[in-house]
Amino acid sequence: MAKLKITIPPKLEIYKDSKEEWRWKIEVKEDIIGASTEGYKNRKDCVDNMLNLKNRIEYLERNKLIV
């Protein structure tokens, strides 16, 4: 399995879309490398979904699947 190396700190953005639903996205060098696949009615659910992604990334780092 190939490893992913991120050398520039990603930028996280939580925002409201045109339907007034909360979404998140992660950008590196202006490229979106991750984003919510759905809109959320409340900000907490959006943040919880984003934190779930953070936990998955930490798991991959701990198991040396990404550096």
MODELLER restraints for C-alpha pairs under 7 A, 6 or more apart:
rsr = mdl.restraints
at = mdl.atoms
rsr.add(forms.Gaussian(group=physical.xy_distance, feature=features.Distance(at['CA:3:A'], at['CA:65:A']), mean=5.59, stdev=0.5))
rsr.add(forms.Gaussian(group=physical.xy_distance, feature=features.Distance(at['CA:3:A'], at['CA:66:A']), mean=4.90, stdev=0.5))
rsr.add(forms.Gaussian(group=physical.xy_distance, feature=features.Distance(at['CA:3:A'], at['CA:67:A']), mean=6.95, stdev=0.5))
rsr.add(forms.Gaussian(group=physical.xy_distance, feature=features.Distance(at['CA:4:A'], at['CA:66:A']), mean=4.92, stdev=0.5))
rsr.add(forms.Gaussian(group=physical.xy_distance, feature=features.Distance(at['CA:4:A'], at['CA:67:A']), mean=6.39, stdev=0.5))
rsr.add(forms.Gaussian(group=physical.xy_distance, feature=features.Distance(at['CA:5:A'], at['CA:66:A']), mean=6.15, stdev=0.5))
rsr.add(forms.Gaussian(group=physical.xy_distance, feature=features.Distance(at['CA:5:A'], at['CA:67:A']), mean=5.13, stdev=0.5))
rsr.add(forms.Gaussian(group=physical.xy_distance, feature=features.Distance(at['CA:8:A'], at['CA:28:A']), mean=6.75, stdev=0.5))
rsr.add(forms.Gaussian(group=physical.xy_distance, feature=features.Distance(at['CA:10:A'], at['CA:26:A']), mean=6.29, stdev=0.5))
rsr.add(forms.Gaussian(group=physical.xy_distance, feature=features.Distance(at['CA:10:A'], at['CA:27:A']), mean=5.55, stdev=0.5))
rsr.add(forms.Gaussian(group=physical.xy_distance, feature=features.Distance(at['CA:10:A'], at['CA:28:A']), mean=4.86, stdev=0.5))
rsr.add(forms.Gaussian(group=physical.xy_distance, feature=features.Distance(at['CA:11:A'], at['CA:26:A']), mean=5.54, stdev=0.5))
rsr.add(forms.Gaussian(group=physical.xy_distance, feature=features.Distance(at['CA:11:A'], at['CA:27:A']), mean=5.09, stdev=0.5))
rsr.add(forms.Gaussian(group=physical.xy_distance, feature=features.Distance(at['CA:11:A'], at['CA:28:A']), mean=6.33, stdev=0.5))
rsr.add(forms.Gaussian(group=physical.xy_distance, feature=features.Distance(at['CA:12:A'], at['CA:25:A']), mean=5.91, stdev=0.5))
rsr.add(forms.Gaussian(group=physical.xy_distance, feature=features.Distance(at['CA:12:A'], at['CA:26:A']), mean=4.61, stdev=0.5))
rsr.add(forms.Gaussian(group=physical.xy_distance, feature=features.Distance(at['CA:12:A'], at['CA:27:A']), mean=6.55, stdev=0.5))
rsr.add(forms.Gaussian(group=physical.xy_distance, feature=features.Distance(at['CA:13:A'], at['CA:24:A']), mean=5.52, stdev=0.5))
rsr.add(forms.Gaussian(group=physical.xy_distance, feature=features.Distance(at['CA:13:A'], at['CA:25:A']), mean=5.42, stdev=0.5))
rsr.add(forms.Gaussian(group=physical.xy_distance, feature=features.Distance(at['CA:13:A'], at['CA:26:A']), mean=6.44, stdev=0.5))
rsr.add(forms.Gaussian(group=physical.xy_distance, feature=features.Distance(at['CA:14:A'], at['CA:22:A']), mean=6.95, stdev=0.5))
rsr.add(forms.Gaussian(group=physical.xy_distance, feature=features.Distance(at['CA:14:A'], at['CA:23:A']), mean=5.72, stdev=0.5))
rsr.add(forms.Gaussian(group=physical.xy_distance, feature=features.Distance(at['CA:14:A'], at['CA:24:A']), mean=4.33, stdev=0.5))
rsr.add(forms.Gaussian(group=physical.xy_distance, feature=features.Distance(at['CA:14:A'], at['CA:25:A']), mean=6.70, stdev=0.5))
rsr.add(forms.Gaussian(group=physical.xy_distance, feature=features.Distance(at['CA:15:A'], at['CA:22:A']), mean=5.60, stdev=0.5))
rsr.add(forms.Gaussian(group=physical.xy_distance, feature=features.Distance(at['CA:15:A'], at['CA:23:A']), mean=5.49, stdev=0.5))
rsr.add(forms.Gaussian(group=physical.xy_distance, feature=features.Distance(at['CA:15:A'], at['CA:24:A']), mean=6.28, stdev=0.5))
rsr.add(forms.Gaussian(group=physical.xy_distance, feature=features.Distance(at['CA:16:A'], at['CA:22:A']), mean=4.48, stdev=0.5))
rsr.add(forms.Gaussian(group=physical.xy_distance, feature=features.Distance(at['CA:16:A'], at['CA:23:A']), mean=6.10, stdev=0.5))
rsr.add(forms.Gaussian(group=physical.xy_distance, feature=features.Distance(at['CA:17:A'], at['CA:23:A']), mean=6.85, stdev=0.5))
rsr.add(forms.Gaussian(group=physical.xy_distance, feature=features.Distance(at['CA:21:A'], at['CA:39:A']), mean=4.96, stdev=0.5))
rsr.add(forms.Gaussian(group=physical.xy_distance, feature=features.Distance(at['CA:21:A'], at['CA:40:A']), mean=5.11, stdev=0.5))
rsr.add(forms.Gaussian(group=physical.xy_distance, feature=features.Distance(at['CA:21:A'], at['CA:41:A']), mean=5.23, stdev=0.5))
rsr.add(forms.Gaussian(group=physical.xy_distance, feature=features.Distance(at['CA:22:A'], at['CA:39:A']), mean=5.31, stdev=0.5))
rsr.add(forms.Gaussian(group=physical.xy_distance, feature=features.Distance(at['CA:22:A'], at['CA:40:A']), mean=4.80, stdev=0.5))
rsr.add(forms.Gaussian(group=physical.xy_distance, feature=features.Distance(at['CA:22:A'], at['CA:41:A']), mean=6.31, stdev=0.5))
rsr.add(forms.Gaussian(group=physical.xy_distance, feature=features.Distance(at['CA:22:A'], at['CA:42:A']), mean=6.52, stdev=0.5))
rsr.add(forms.Gaussian(group=physical.xy_distance, feature=features.Distance(at['CA:22:A'], at['CA:43:A']), mean=5.77, stdev=0.5))
rsr.add(forms.Gaussian(group=physical.xy_distance, feature=features.Distance(at['CA:22:A'], at['CA:46:A']), mean=6.08, stdev=0.5))
rsr.add(forms.Gaussian(group=physical.xy_distance, feature=features.Distance(at['CA:23:A'], at['CA:36:A']), mean=5.75, stdev=0.5))
rsr.add(forms.Gaussian(group=physical.xy_distance, feature=features.Distance(at['CA:23:A'], at['CA:39:A']), mean=5.32, stdev=0.5))
rsr.add(forms.Gaussian(group=physical.xy_distance, feature=features.Distance(at['CA:23:A'], at['CA:40:A']), mean=6.55, stdev=0.5))
rsr.add(forms.Gaussian(group=physical.xy_distance, feature=features.Distance(at['CA:23:A'], at['CA:46:A']), mean=6.10, stdev=0.5))
rsr.add(forms.Gaussian(group=physical.xy_distance, feature=features.Distance(at['CA:24:A'], at['CA:35:A']), mean=5.63, stdev=0.5))
rsr.add(forms.Gaussian(group=physical.xy_distance, feature=features.Distance(at['CA:24:A'], at['CA:36:A']), mean=5.41, stdev=0.5))
rsr.add(forms.Gaussian(group=physical.xy_distance, feature=features.Distance(at['CA:24:A'], at['CA:46:A']), mean=6.91, stdev=0.5))
rsr.add(forms.Gaussian(group=physical.xy_distance, feature=features.Distance(at['CA:24:A'], at['CA:50:A']), mean=6.86, stdev=0.5))
rsr.add(forms.Gaussian(group=physical.xy_distance, feature=features.Distance(at['CA:25:A'], at['CA:32:A']), mean=6.79, stdev=0.5))
rsr.add(forms.Gaussian(group=physical.xy_distance, feature=features.Distance(at['CA:25:A'], at['CA:34:A']), mean=5.58, stdev=0.5))
rsr.add(forms.Gaussian(group=physical.xy_distance, feature=features.Distance(at['CA:25:A'], at['CA:35:A']), mean=4.03, stdev=0.5))
rsr.add(forms.Gaussian(group=physical.xy_distance, feature=features.Distance(at['CA:25:A'], at['CA:36:A']), mean=6.36, stdev=0.5))
rsr.add(forms.Gaussian(group=physical.xy_distance, feature=features.Distance(at['CA:26:A'], at['CA:32:A']), mean=5.72, stdev=0.5))
rsr.add(forms.Gaussian(group=physical.xy_distance, feature=features.Distance(at['CA:26:A'], at['CA:33:A']), mean=5.75, stdev=0.5))
rsr.add(forms.Gaussian(group=physical.xy_distance, feature=features.Distance(at['CA:26:A'], at['CA:34:A']), mean=5.05, stdev=0.5))
rsr.add(forms.Gaussian(group=physical.xy_distance, feature=features.Distance(at['CA:26:A'], at['CA:35:A']), mean=6.18, stdev=0.5))
rsr.add(forms.Gaussian(group=physical.xy_distance, feature=features.Distance(at['CA:27:A'], at['CA:33:A']), mean=5.62, stdev=0.5))
rsr.add(forms.Gaussian(group=physical.xy_distance, feature=features.Distance(at['CA:40:A'], at['CA:46:A']), mean=5.72, stdev=0.5))
rsr.add(forms.Gaussian(group=physical.xy_distance, feature=features.Distance(at['CA:60:A'], at['CA:66:A']), mean=5.86, stdev=0.5))
rsr.add(forms.Gaussian(group=physical.xy_distance, feature=features.Distance(at['CA:61:A'], at['CA:67:A']), mean=6.15, stdev=0.5))
